[in-house]
């Protein structure tokens, strides 16, 4: 989810809760307001993987909210991400640009995990697949 908002939205909150309760993976942008505000919705909700942005060398981007204690703080490249818009090369930055990259990592990880278990009675343990890429996080 490459968006974030501050105000409560019952419709989006219910959709996120239903998706998390169904065991699906939700990855959302942290926020682009720096340390002026915390994590945006839906990234701050329990069960949602919040993604911060880094540059290509792993340095945190200035748009990230401050890391939170007692929870995981995941990040991937989201600063100066090469893009093409109307035939022109450009570079965009933000936690919303880090989200699709993190989603790609997660999809690849889950695919590798599933392939490695072909023929296994544990073919698709969603909780194990989550931990295999993202490690543990508090719910």
Backbone as ProteinMPNN parsed JSONL, in Angstrom:
{"seq_chain_A": "XXXXXXXXXXXXXXXXXXXXXXXXXXXXXXXXXXXXXXXXXXXXXXXXXXXXXXXXXXXXXXXXXXXXXXXXXXXXXXXXXXXXXXXXXXXXXXXXXXXXXXXXXXXXXXXXXXXXXXXXXXXXXXXXXXXXXXXXXXX", "coords_chain_A": {"N_chain_A": [[0.852, -1.156, 0.0], [1.026, 1.848, -1.156], [0.546, 4.341, 0.121], [-0.553, 6.679, 2.628], [-2.279, 7.911, 5.518], [-3.596, 10.17, 7.994], [-6.048, 10.459, 9.403], [-8.716, 8.503, 10.866], [-10.232, 5.847, 9.077], [-12.894, 4.053, 8.661], [-13.688, 2.188, 6.704], [-11.331, 1.483, 5.269], [-9.774, 0.63, 7.452], [-11.281, -1.616, 8.303], [-11.065, -3.257, 6.036], [-8.293, -3.716, 6.004], [-7.987, -5.011, 8.504], [-9.562, -7.338, 8.034], [-8.076, -8.512, 5.988], [-5.579, -8.991, 7.22], [-6.454, -10.741, 9.245], [-7.157, -12.859, 7.647], [-4.772, -13.928, 7.115], [-3.135, -12.819, 5.197], [-0.446, -10.99, 3.691], [0.351, -7.67, 4.369], [1.843, -4.785, 3.267], [2.943, -1.575, 3.942], [3.441, 1.961, 3.381], [5.528, 3.931, 5.463], [5.567, 6.808, 6.125], [5.975, 10.151, 4.922], [6.674, 12.373, 6.339], [8.894, 12.83, 7.887], [10.472, 13.149, 11.092], [8.495, 14.647, 12.169], [5.998, 13.617, 12.464], [4.399, 10.528, 13.402], [4.164, 7.097, 12.314], [2.098, 6.598, 9.477], [-1.382, 5.778, 8.824], [-2.243, 3.032, 6.819], [0.0, 1.818, 7.883], [0.673, 1.857, 10.578], [-0.981, 0.091, 11.831], [-1.692, -2.922, 13.68], [-0.245, -5.964, 12.632], [0.38, -5.131, 10.086], [3.032, -4.688, 7.848], [5.312, -2.255, 8.137], [7.068, -0.052, 6.066], [10.048, 1.684, 5.765], [12.16, 4.106, 4.061], [15.298, 3.832, 2.356], [18.506, 4.913, 1.057], [20.519, 3.821, -1.759], [22.678, 2.792, -0.424], [21.862, 1.967, 2.003], [21.422, 3.933, 3.879], [19.253, 5.823, 5.968], [16.37, 7.529, 4.721], [15.525, 11.002, 4.782], [12.82, 11.446, 4.937], [11.564, 9.583, 6.503], [9.575, 8.529, 9.339], [10.496, 8.633, 12.828], [12.264, 5.758, 14.088], [10.494, 3.137, 15.78], [10.396, 1.952, 19.127], [10.398, -1.336, 20.555], [9.201, -2.662, 18.45], [9.394, -3.865, 15.059], [11.401, -2.261, 12.568], [11.354, -1.961, 9.421], [13.09, -1.48, 6.319], [13.804, -0.497, 2.954], [15.273, 0.209, -0.273], [14.265, 3.402, -1.254], [14.885, 5.893, -1.851], [15.752, 8.083, -4.349], [14.82, 6.382, -6.454], [15.004, 4.871, -9.563], [12.875, 5.813, -12.201], [10.463, 5.893, -14.885], [8.671, 8.293, -16.597], [6.237, 9.318, -18.746], [7.967, 8.781, -20.873], [10.355, 9.862, -19.999], [13.346, 9.692, -18.076], [13.528, 9.612, -14.572], [14.018, 10.226, -11.042], [12.633, 9.166, -8.091], [11.612, 9.686, -4.695], [10.624, 8.35, -1.529], [8.656, 6.755, 1.045], [6.601, 5.439, -0.13], [7.654, 4.61, -2.527], [9.408, 2.714, -1.709], [7.793, 0.641, -0.873], [6.701, -1.038, -3.101], [9.07, -2.269, -3.837], [9.801, -3.67, -1.531], [7.577, -5.366, -1.494], [8.076, -6.872, -3.76], [10.405, -8.234, -2.932], [9.257, -9.739, -0.864], [7.376, -11.31, -2.264], [9.095, -12.775, -3.925], [10.553, -14.155, -1.983], [8.568, -15.696, -0.753], [7.834, -17.245, -2.917], [10.182, -18.718, -3.428], [10.318, -20.094, -1.02], [7.982, -21.642, -1.204], [8.545, -23.205, -3.477], [10.726, -24.647, -2.534], [9.478, -26.343, -0.834], [7.953, -28.132, -2.274], [6.166, -31.07, -2.553], [6.28, -31.45, 0.123], [4.6, -31.908, 3.236], [4.122, -29.594, 4.496], [3.522, -27.53, 2.693], [2.645, -24.776, 2.329], [2.92, -22.9, 4.719], [1.757, -20.121, 5.964], [2.556, -18.424, 8.086], [5.171, -19.237, 8.633], [6.342, -18.636, 6.182], [6.101, -15.853, 6.186], [7.842, -15.167, 8.316], [10.227, -16.071, 7.251], [11.196, -14.177, 5.483], [10.783, -11.606, 6.633], [11.451, -11.828, 9.279], [10.795, -11.763, 12.82], [7.985, -10.018, 14.094], [6.146, -7.836, 16.226], [2.754, -8.33, 17.107]], "CA_chain_A": [[0.0, 0.0, 0.0], [1.921, 2.994, -1.305], [-0.142, 5.56, 0.55], [-0.749, 6.77, 4.064], [-3.151, 9.007, 5.926], [-3.622, 10.357, 9.443], [-7.391, 10.311, 9.972], [-9.312, 7.17, 10.853], [-11.119, 5.544, 7.964], [-13.472, 2.764, 9.053], [-13.739, 1.258, 5.571], [-9.975, 0.969, 5.038], [-9.378, -0.132, 8.646], [-11.962, -2.921, 8.274], [-10.467, -4.048, 4.957], [-6.967, -4.137, 6.47], [-8.193, -6.016, 9.558], [-10.03, -8.578, 7.409], [-6.97, -9.089, 5.228], [-4.622, -9.515, 8.203], [-7.084, -11.903, 9.883], [-7.167, -13.947, 6.666], [-3.406, -14.422, 6.99], [-2.462, -12.217, 4.045], [0.628, -10.059, 3.988], [0.104, -6.28, 3.984], [3.033, -3.95, 3.378], [2.46, -0.204, 3.765], [4.403, 3.054, 3.499], [5.628, 4.477, 6.822], [5.147, 8.209, 6.109], [7.013, 11.006, 4.346], [6.72, 13.607, 7.123], [10.069, 12.846, 8.752], [10.207, 12.927, 12.515], [7.428, 15.555, 12.598], [4.831, 12.811, 12.822], [4.689, 9.1, 13.475], [3.751, 6.291, 11.178], [0.761, 6.866, 8.941], [-2.278, 4.64, 8.643], [-2.442, 1.828, 7.608], [1.277, 1.219, 8.302], [0.777, 1.769, 12.038], [-1.911, -0.915, 12.346], [-1.149, -4.231, 14.032], [-0.266, -6.961, 11.57], [0.825, -4.538, 8.83], [4.479, -4.482, 7.799], [5.596, -0.852, 7.841], [8.329, 0.062, 5.334], [10.752, 2.964, 5.695], [12.959, 4.228, 2.842], [16.742, 4.053, 2.451], [19.155, 5.124, -0.232], [21.136, 2.609, -2.288], [23.728, 2.312, 0.478], [21.244, 1.584, 3.269], [21.237, 5.076, 4.778], [17.835, 6.173, 6.049], [15.924, 8.733, 4.043], [15.056, 12.043, 5.688], [11.359, 11.497, 4.991], [11.056, 8.551, 7.403], [9.297, 8.841, 10.744], [11.495, 8.05, 13.732], [12.044, 4.336, 14.372], [9.746, 2.857, 17.003], [10.966, 0.928, 19.995], [9.549, -2.503, 20.839], [8.594, -3.181, 17.225], [10.365, -3.912, 13.973], [11.482, -1.101, 11.694], [11.88, -2.467, 8.162], [13.366, -0.465, 5.307], [14.487, -0.885, 1.726], [15.543, 1.375, -1.113], [13.119, 4.254, -1.553], [15.464, 7.214, -2.115], [16.286, 8.161, -5.714], [14.448, 5.169, -7.19], [14.873, 5.211, -10.986], [11.531, 5.636, -12.758], [10.236, 6.476, -16.2], [7.365, 8.937, -16.642], [6.007, 9.936, -20.053], [9.157, 8.583, -21.692], [11.534, 10.523, -19.437], [13.946, 9.109, -16.879], [13.504, 10.459, -13.378], [14.284, 9.538, -9.787], [11.63, 9.535, -7.101], [11.927, 9.264, -3.332], [9.527, 8.292, -0.572], [8.367, 5.417, 1.556], [5.688, 4.802, -1.086], [8.472, 3.98, -3.565], [10.046, 1.553, -1.081], [6.798, -0.429, -0.679], [6.671, -2.06, -4.149], [10.339, -3.01, -3.808], [9.65, -4.632, -0.431], [6.586, -6.363, -1.918], [8.781, -7.766, -4.679], [11.241, -9.119, -2.11], [8.381, -10.67, -0.143], [6.828, -12.27, -3.229], [10.187, -13.67, -4.304], [10.872, -15.003, -0.84], [7.483, -16.678, -0.581], [7.916, -18.171, -4.045], [11.309, -19.62, -3.178], [9.92, -20.948, 0.095], [6.997, -22.611, -1.706], [9.233, -24.136, -4.375], [11.585, -25.53, -1.742], [8.649, -27.285, -0.087], [7.15, -28.988, -3.148], [6.172, -32.444, -2.081], [6.29, -31.461, 1.583], [3.268, -31.772, 3.834], [4.015, -28.214, 4.989], [3.748, -26.771, 1.471], [2.48, -23.324, 2.394], [2.646, -22.397, 6.066], [1.863, -18.675, 5.756], [3.304, -17.762, 9.15], [6.59, -19.535, 8.428], [6.773, -17.885, 5.011], [6.268, -14.46, 6.618], [9.052, -15.034, 9.125], [11.422, -16.395, 6.49], [11.738, -12.966, 4.875], [10.699, -10.417, 7.456], [11.812, -12.058, 10.667], [9.669, -11.671, 13.747], [7.491, -8.69, 14.459], [5.106, -7.91, 17.252], [1.384, -8.095, 16.636]], "C_chain_A": [[0.906, 1.23, 0.0], [1.2, 4.299, -1.017], [-0.227, 5.537, 2.068], [-1.625, 7.961, 4.376], [-3.187, 9.052, 7.446], [-4.981, 10.054, 10.062], [-7.869, 8.867, 9.911], [-10.225, 7.038, 9.641], [-11.646, 4.139, 8.208], [-13.458, 1.742, 7.924], [-12.36, 0.648, 5.323], [-9.51, 0.152, 6.233], [-10.006, -1.523, 8.654], [-11.362, -3.822, 7.199], [-9.091, -4.569, 5.364], [-7.107, -5.218, 7.531], [-8.627, -7.359, 8.974], [-8.903, -9.285, 6.661], [-5.93, -9.699, 6.155], [-5.183, -10.773, 8.855], [-7.164, -13.106, 8.952], [-5.761, -14.491, 6.421], [-2.641, -13.874, 5.8], [-1.434, -11.198, 4.517], [0.246, -8.666, 3.501], [1.366, -5.485, 4.282], [2.589, -2.526, 3.067], [3.572, 0.811, 4.018], [4.351, 3.682, 4.888], [5.043, 5.885, 6.909], [6.279, 8.994, 5.467], [7.153, 12.32, 5.098], [7.909, 13.678, 8.066], [9.697, 12.58, 10.195], [9.125, 13.868, 13.051], [6.165, 14.809, 12.997], [5.242, 11.349, 12.855], [4.299, 8.394, 12.193], [2.318, 6.637, 10.773], [-0.093, 5.6, 9.012], [-2.155, 4.224, 7.191], [-1.152, 1.21, 8.143], [1.397, 1.06, 9.812], [-0.133, 0.701, 12.642], [-1.194, -2.226, 12.665], [-1.283, -5.184, 12.851], [0.175, -6.447, 10.218], [2.334, -4.337, 8.902], [4.726, -3.072, 7.289], [6.978, -0.756, 7.192], [8.81, 1.512, 5.319], [11.621, 2.96, 4.435], [14.435, 4.452, 3.161], [17.266, 4.434, 1.073], [19.811, 3.807, -0.659], [22.242, 2.042, -1.428], [23.178, 1.945, 1.85], [21.077, 2.709, 4.267], [19.769, 5.489, 4.784], [17.547, 7.476, 5.321], [15.368, 9.727, 5.046], [13.546, 12.114, 5.823], [10.769, 10.528, 5.997], [10.631, 9.107, 8.754], [10.383, 8.201, 11.602], [11.204, 6.569, 13.941], [11.294, 4.173, 15.689], [10.464, 1.795, 17.816], [9.935, -0.18, 20.181], [8.739, -2.974, 19.637], [9.664, -3.191, 16.15], [10.265, -2.655, 13.126], [12.154, -1.555, 10.401], [12.079, -1.326, 7.179], [14.002, -1.123, 4.089], [14.635, 0.367, 0.866], [14.238, 2.099, -1.468], [13.573, 5.688, -1.79], [16.128, 7.16, -3.488], [16.063, 6.853, -6.476], [14.278, 5.546, -8.663], [13.484, 4.853, -11.512], [11.503, 6.206, -14.17], [8.827, 7.044, -16.198], [7.241, 9.693, -17.953], [7.271, 9.914, -20.903], [10.421, 9.218, -21.154], [12.021, 9.784, -18.204], [13.866, 10.111, -15.741], [13.781, 9.596, -12.162], [13.306, 10.072, -8.76], [12.031, 8.99, -5.74], [10.674, 9.272, -2.476], [9.308, 6.871, -0.097], [7.404, 4.69, 0.619], [6.443, 4.171, -2.254], [9.217, 2.767, -3.016], [9.086, 0.367, -0.984], [6.787, -1.444, -1.821], [7.968, -2.869, -4.22], [10.286, -4.058, -2.708], [8.655, -5.731, -0.809], [7.211, -7.36, -2.891], [9.683, -8.733, -3.94], [10.382, -10.176, -1.426], [7.824, -11.73, -1.088], [7.896, -13.264, -3.662], [10.529, -14.644, -3.206], [9.819, -16.079, -0.643], [7.497, -17.689, -1.716], [9.03, -19.183, -3.864], [10.954, -20.593, -2.068], [8.947, -22.024, -0.385], [7.656, -23.647, -2.611], [10.073, -25.127, -3.579], [10.783, -26.579, -0.987], [7.778, -28.171, -0.976], [7.276, -30.428, -2.683], [6.17, -32.562, -0.573], [4.866, -31.326, 2.101], [3.053, -30.365, 4.372], [4.123, -27.241, 3.827], [3.628, -25.266, 1.646], [2.029, -22.88, 3.775], [2.849, -20.891, 6.024], [2.663, -17.974, 6.841], [4.797, -18.019, 9.012], [7.129, -18.74, 7.241], [6.969, -16.416, 5.357], [7.589, -14.283, 7.351], [10.311, -15.252, 8.301], [12.02, -15.155, 5.831], [11.822, -11.812, 5.86], [11.142, -10.62, 8.886], [10.585, -11.918, 11.544], [9.257, -10.225, 13.933], [6.365, -8.862, 15.448], [3.757, -7.621, 16.637], [0.598, -7.447, 17.723]], "O_chain_A": [[1.476, 1.599, 1.027], [1.241, 5.238, -1.811], [-0.001, 4.508, 2.705], [-1.707, 8.908, 3.594], [-2.844, 8.073, 8.108], [-5.053, 9.453, 11.134], [-7.48, 8.106, 9.025], [-10.897, 7.987, 9.238], [-10.94, 3.155, 7.99], [-13.238, 0.555, 8.166], [-12.236, -0.569, 5.183], [-8.912, -0.909, 6.056], [-9.335, -2.503, 8.977], [-11.172, -5.017, 7.426], [-8.759, -5.724, 5.101], [-6.419, -6.237, 7.468], [-8.114, -8.403, 9.376], [-8.793, -10.51, 6.7], [-5.449, -10.804, 5.905], [-4.468, -11.764, 9.003], [-7.232, -14.246, 9.413], [-5.576, -15.405, 5.618], [-1.598, -14.416, 5.435], [-1.548, -10.628, 5.602], [-0.143, -8.5, 2.345], [1.886, -5.507, 5.398], [1.936, -2.286, 2.052], [4.514, 0.553, 4.768], [3.272, 3.933, 5.426], [4.12, 6.123, 7.688], [7.424, 8.543, 5.47], [7.694, 13.284, 4.558], [7.925, 14.519, 8.965], [8.729, 11.876, 10.483], [8.865, 13.887, 14.254], [5.359, 15.313, 13.778], [6.32, 10.988, 12.382], [4.13, 9.008, 11.14], [1.46, 6.923, 11.608], [0.415, 4.501, 9.232], [-1.961, 5.114, 6.363], [-1.205, 0.169, 8.799], [2.151, 0.207, 10.279], [-0.06, 0.435, 13.841], [-0.22, -2.592, 12.008], [-2.303, -5.204, 12.163], [0.334, -7.234, 9.285], [2.851, -3.864, 9.915], [4.391, -2.741, 6.151], [7.948, -1.313, 7.707], [8.09, 2.428, 4.921], [11.797, 1.913, 3.811], [14.78, 5.162, 4.105], [16.574, 4.299, 0.064], [19.664, 2.792, 0.021], [22.704, 0.927, -1.669], [23.945, 1.644, 2.764], [20.636, 2.473, 5.392], [19.118, 5.506, 3.739], [18.363, 8.397, 5.305], [14.796, 9.327, 6.06], [13.038, 12.773, 6.731], [9.586, 10.631, 6.322], [11.245, 10.044, 9.263], [11.107, 7.321, 11.137], [10.043, 6.16, 13.97], [11.448, 4.983, 16.603], [11.059, 0.865, 17.272], [8.739, 0.033, 19.984], [7.7, -3.615, 19.799], [10.724, -2.588, 16.317], [9.194, -2.064, 12.984], [13.38, -1.536, 10.295], [11.346, -0.337, 7.195], [14.648, -2.166, 4.189], [14.176, 1.447, 1.238], [13.262, 1.495, -1.914], [12.749, 6.593, -1.916], [16.962, 6.294, -3.751], [16.989, 6.293, -7.062], [13.496, 6.441, -8.983], [12.986, 3.748, -11.3], [12.419, 6.917, -14.585], [7.881, 6.345, -15.833], [8.031, 10.591, -18.242], [7.605, 10.895, -21.567], [11.47, 9.124, -21.792], [11.227, 9.31, -17.391], [14.107, 11.305, -15.925], [13.777, 8.369, -12.25], [13.17, 11.283, -8.584], [12.705, 7.965, -5.643], [9.777, 10.092, -2.669], [9.718, 5.909, -0.747], [7.39, 3.46, 0.578], [5.909, 3.276, -2.909], [9.613, 1.886, -3.779], [9.52, -0.785, -1.009], [6.859, -2.64, -1.541], [7.951, -4.032, -4.622], [10.679, -5.205, -2.921], [8.867, -6.898, -0.48], [6.908, -8.553, -2.847], [9.732, -9.918, -4.272], [10.73, -11.356, -1.408], [7.803, -12.915, -0.752], [7.63, -14.462, -3.756], [10.768, -15.824, -3.462], [10.145, -17.239, -0.395], [7.204, -18.865, -1.502], [8.842, -20.373, -4.117], [11.253, -21.783, -2.162], [9.077, -23.189, -0.009], [7.354, -24.836, -2.517], [10.124, -26.311, -3.913], [11.335, -27.588, -0.548], [6.932, -28.901, -0.457], [8.377, -30.926, -2.451], [6.067, -33.668, -0.04], [4.025, -30.695, 1.461], [1.922, -29.984, 4.674], [4.771, -26.204, 3.97], [4.475, -24.537, 1.129], [0.867, -22.521, 3.964], [3.987, -20.422, 6.046], [3.383, -17.019, 6.548], [5.604, -17.12, 9.246], [8.247, -18.228, 7.291], [7.911, -15.792, 4.868], [8.359, -13.371, 7.053], [11.356, -14.681, 8.611], [13.235, -15.09, 5.639], [12.835, -11.115, 5.912], [11.202, -9.652, 9.645], [9.457, -11.952, 11.052], [10.093, -9.322, 13.929], [5.713, -9.906, 15.498], [3.631, -6.773, 15.754], [-0.585, -7.159, 17.542]]}, "name": "protein", "num_of_chains": 1, "seq": "XXXXXXXXXXXXXXXXXXXXXXXXXXXXXXXXXXXXXXXXXXXXXXXXXXXXXXXXXXXXXXXXXXXXXXXXXXXXXXXXXXXXXXXXXXXXXXXXXXXXXXXXXXXXXXXXXXXXXXXXXXXXXXXXXXXXXXXXXXX"}
